[in-house]
Amino acid sequence: MKLAIMQPYFLPYIGYYQLISAADVFVVYDNIKYTKRGWINRNRMSINGTDSVFSIPLKKDSDALNISERELAAGFDREKFLNQFRGAYSRAPHFSETFSLLTKIVQFKETNLFRYLHNALLETCTHLRVDTEIRISSEIDVDQNLKGQDRVLAICQALGATTYLNAIGGTQLYSREAFSDRGLGLHFIKSRPYSYTQFGTTFIPWLSIIDVMMFDFPDRITHTINGGYDLI
């Protein structure tokens, strides 16, 4: 059984969904520390041919809290947030169906950050026809105090995995020998070059999946998610 584990991101780029699709089970971390300068609650979109960061505002709180302990800001204006995308993509070829999905995600009646991100992940995977089983890390019977590679190995063994998959950026984080000693294979997903037309401007890569869905054909997106990568 192929297993992948990642922290949640809000509407991440297409490579995140490639990792999910390649796995039989995908575990999303809820009980790890929220990283203030990371991409957990923010991402990038294209506005007038340039990339722009969008984010879900959070309630001010301790930087030591886990993702599952953080809350959305009380003043989060969801309609104003949606209007950013309406203004940027209203002329995109697949605006109607993509904006309908985005509205459903953004208007989800939840204030807990993890549950909000988890719902966005499930809704997007359903829309993209990615049917991998998704589990939550805190619900898996392992020592939750473990960190890094030790925690990954424990989750793999608890769920009966035979292979662990990770994004290519994690090659320095894991030892093939350590996985082999536990009877586990270790592979990394490297996305192949992928582009599509964005209003005829210079292509901006690695934007949110929303940008991809606004412009590209669903069948081409599905093909890229299911096979547009190499296992290293």
PLY file of the C-alpha trace (Angstrom):
ply
format ascii 1.0
element vertex 232
property float x
property float y
property float z
element edge 231
property int vertex1
property int vertex2
end_header
0.00 0.00 0.00
1.36 3.39 -1.03
1.08 6.12 1.61
1.69 9.87 1.48
1.60 12.41 4.32
1.47 16.20 4.10
0.27 19.20 6.06
-2.80 20.93 4.63
-2.60 23.90 2.29
-5.39 26.12 1.04
-6.09 25.27 -2.63
-2.49 24.20 -3.37
-0.80 23.80 -6.74
-1.39 20.77 -8.93
1.63 18.82 -7.64
-0.09 18.40 -4.26
-2.96 16.56 -5.96
-0.50 14.44 -7.91
0.90 13.23 -4.60
-2.58 12.44 -3.29
-3.56 10.64 -6.49
-0.38 8.53 -6.53
-1.10 7.22 -3.02
-3.61 4.63 -1.85
-3.97 6.51 1.44
-3.17 10.16 2.07
-2.67 11.39 5.63
-3.12 15.09 6.30
-1.46 16.51 9.41
-3.69 18.37 11.82
-1.57 18.15 14.97
1.60 19.87 13.84
2.64 23.44 14.52
1.17 26.16 12.34
3.95 27.90 10.42
3.33 31.62 10.20
5.39 32.23 7.06
4.34 29.06 5.27
1.57 28.42 2.76
-0.97 26.70 4.98
-3.64 29.40 4.70
-2.41 31.29 1.63
-1.54 30.70 -2.01
-0.97 32.46 -5.33
-3.30 33.49 -8.13
-2.84 35.43 -11.37
-4.15 39.00 -11.60
-3.61 40.95 -14.83
-0.70 38.75 -15.85
1.16 38.87 -12.54
1.11 36.53 -9.57
-0.57 37.73 -6.39
-0.84 36.15 -2.95
-4.25 35.51 -1.41
-4.80 34.37 2.17
-7.40 33.29 4.69
-7.05 35.69 7.65
-6.55 34.09 11.05
-7.38 35.09 14.59
-4.28 36.42 16.34
-2.95 33.70 18.60
0.18 31.99 19.88
2.67 30.84 17.23
3.12 27.66 19.27
-0.37 26.35 18.47
-1.03 23.43 16.14
-2.97 23.87 12.91
-5.97 22.23 14.58
-5.90 24.89 17.32
-5.97 27.93 15.07
-9.14 29.82 14.16
-10.20 31.95 11.20
-10.44 35.68 11.91
-13.88 36.82 13.06
-13.77 39.58 10.46
-13.07 37.27 7.50
-15.22 38.76 4.72
-15.91 35.74 2.54
-17.79 37.67 -0.13
-14.94 40.16 -0.48
-12.52 37.26 -0.72
-14.57 35.69 -3.52
-14.69 39.02 -5.34
-10.90 38.87 -5.74
-11.34 35.75 -7.86
-14.40 37.08 -9.65
-12.45 40.13 -10.76
-9.38 38.13 -11.77
-11.05 35.23 -13.58
-14.52 36.23 -14.73
-13.41 35.95 -18.39
-11.63 32.61 -17.92
-13.01 29.77 -20.07
-13.97 27.58 -17.10
-15.00 30.33 -14.71
-18.57 29.21 -14.05
-17.91 25.67 -12.79
-14.70 26.61 -10.98
-16.18 29.63 -9.24
-19.14 27.51 -8.15
-16.71 25.12 -6.44
-14.72 27.99 -4.93
-17.87 29.58 -3.53
-18.87 26.31 -1.89
-15.41 26.03 -0.32
-15.09 29.63 0.85
-18.62 29.86 2.26
-18.20 26.67 4.31
-19.57 27.47 7.78
-16.51 26.65 9.85
-14.08 28.79 11.86
-11.50 26.16 12.84
-8.54 26.40 10.46
-7.90 22.68 10.06
-11.53 21.74 9.54
-11.86 24.56 7.01
-8.78 23.38 5.09
-9.83 19.74 5.35
-13.21 20.50 3.81
-11.54 22.46 1.00
-9.28 19.48 0.32
-12.17 17.00 0.20
-14.31 19.25 -2.02
-11.46 19.86 -4.46
-10.49 16.19 -4.66
-14.11 15.26 -5.40
-14.25 17.92 -8.14
-10.98 16.64 -9.64
-12.12 13.00 -9.41
-9.27 12.09 -7.04
-10.69 9.27 -4.91
-7.73 8.44 -2.66
-8.67 7.66 0.95
-7.83 10.66 3.15
-7.02 10.21 6.84
-6.30 12.69 9.65
-3.02 12.29 11.53
-4.36 12.75 15.07
-6.80 9.86 14.55
-4.00 7.36 13.85
-2.76 5.28 16.80
0.89 6.33 17.03
2.98 8.29 19.51
1.91 11.83 18.59
5.08 13.25 20.18
7.27 11.76 17.47
8.76 14.20 14.99
9.94 14.22 11.38
11.03 10.92 9.88
10.28 8.95 13.05
6.67 10.10 12.95
6.33 9.25 9.27
7.74 5.76 9.85
5.35 5.18 12.75
2.33 6.22 10.67
3.47 4.01 7.78
3.73 1.01 10.07
0.45 1.73 11.85
-1.44 1.80 8.55
0.38 -1.14 6.97
2.09 0.81 4.20
4.66 -0.82 1.95
5.80 2.38 0.19
6.06 5.99 1.31
5.62 8.77 -1.26
6.74 12.36 -0.76
7.08 15.53 -2.79
10.46 15.99 -4.49
11.33 18.82 -2.11
11.68 16.31 0.73
14.62 14.35 -0.62
16.94 15.69 2.08
14.50 14.91 4.89
14.36 11.13 4.62
16.84 8.24 4.57
16.16 5.39 2.14
18.13 3.14 4.50
15.87 3.97 7.44
12.78 3.10 5.38
14.38 -0.03 3.95
15.21 -1.22 7.47
11.47 -1.11 8.21
10.58 -2.95 4.99
9.36 0.23 3.29
10.07 1.64 -0.13
10.67 5.39 -0.46
9.91 7.41 -3.59
9.60 11.08 -4.48
7.23 12.64 -6.96
8.78 15.03 -9.46
6.20 16.93 -11.51
6.85 17.23 -15.23
6.66 20.66 -16.89
3.03 21.68 -17.27
1.56 24.83 -18.74
-1.71 26.21 -20.07
-2.95 29.47 -21.53
-3.64 32.28 -19.04
-5.37 35.03 -21.07
-2.50 34.91 -23.57
0.02 36.43 -21.14
3.40 34.97 -20.16
2.69 31.74 -18.30
3.01 31.87 -14.51
3.69 28.37 -13.10
2.87 26.78 -9.74
-0.21 28.82 -8.94
-3.20 27.58 -6.94
-5.25 24.74 -8.39
-8.00 27.34 -8.85
-5.93 29.01 -11.59
-5.44 25.63 -13.27
-9.15 24.83 -13.20
-10.11 28.29 -14.46
-8.08 27.91 -17.64
-7.38 24.27 -18.48
-9.68 21.50 -19.72
-10.86 19.05 -17.02
-9.64 15.98 -18.94
-6.17 17.50 -19.34
-6.04 18.34 -15.64
-7.04 14.78 -14.76
-4.35 13.39 -17.08
-1.71 15.63 -15.48
-2.74 14.72 -11.95
-2.75 10.99 -12.66
0.40 10.76 -14.75
2.20 14.06 -15.22
5.05 13.18 -12.90
7.99 10.81 -12.40
8.75 8.69 -9.35
12.34 9.17 -8.21
0 1
1 2
2 3
3 4
4 5
5 6
6 7
7 8
8 9
9 10
10 11
11 12
12 13
13 14
14 15
15 16
16 17
17 18
18 19
19 20
20 21
21 22
22 23
23 24
24 25
25 26
26 27
27 28
28 29
29 30
30 31
31 32
32 33
33 34
34 35
35 36
36 37
37 38
38 39
39 40
40 41
41 42
42 43
43 44
44 45
45 46
46 47
47 48
48 49
49 50
50 51
51 52
52 53
53 54
54 55
55 56
56 57
57 58
58 59
59 60
60 61
61 62
62 63
63 64
64 65
65 66
66 67
67 68
68 69
69 70
70 71
71 72
72 73
73 74
74 75
75 76
76 77
77 78
78 79
79 80
80 81
81 82
82 83
83 84
84 85
85 86
86 87
87 88
88 89
89 90
90 91
91 92
92 93
93 94
94 95
95 96
96 97
97 98
98 99
99 100
100 101
101 102
102 103
103 104
104 105
105 106
106 107
107 108
108 109
109 110
110 111
111 112
112 113
113 114
114 115
115 116
116 117
117 118
118 119
119 120
120 121
121 122
122 123
123 124
124 125
125 126
126 127
127 128
128 129
129 130
130 131
131 132
132 133
133 134
134 135
135 136
136 137
137 138
138 139
139 140
140 141
141 142
142 143
143 144
144 145
145 146
146 147
147 148
148 149
149 150
150 151
151 152
152 153
153 154
154 155
155 156
156 157
157 158
158 159
159 160
160 161
161 162
162 163
163 164
164 165
165 166
166 167
167 168
168 169
169 170
170 171
171 172
172 173
173 174
174 175
175 176
176 177
177 178
178 179
179 180
180 181
181 182
182 183
183 184
184 185
185 186
186 187
187 188
188 189
189 190
190 191
191 192
192 193
193 194
194 195
195 196
196 197
197 198
198 199
199 200
200 201
201 202
202 203
203 204
204 205
205 206
206 207
207 208
208 209
209 210
210 211
211 212
212 213
213 214
214 215
215 216
216 217
217 218
218 219
219 220
220 221
221 222
222 223
223 224
224 225
225 226
226 227
227 228
228 229
229 230
230 231
